């Protein structure tokens, strides 16, 4: 499965990664690579928890919008 993630750098220089398709699925790391590894583990755990509780994977639809600034 593929999930879109958003990467931001916080005020302490840590890379914070979240997966918008999975509410509350957030991780971090000292480097971008570490943060991406950690979010993969977090996503895997999130999906395992959904399966364990017989809950569906959230169906999130995404669109790209253009804004003239």
Secondary structure, DSSP 8 states (H G I E B T S, - for coil): -----EEEE-TTS-EEEE-TTSTT-EEEESSHHHHHHHHHHHHHHHHHHHHHTT---------------
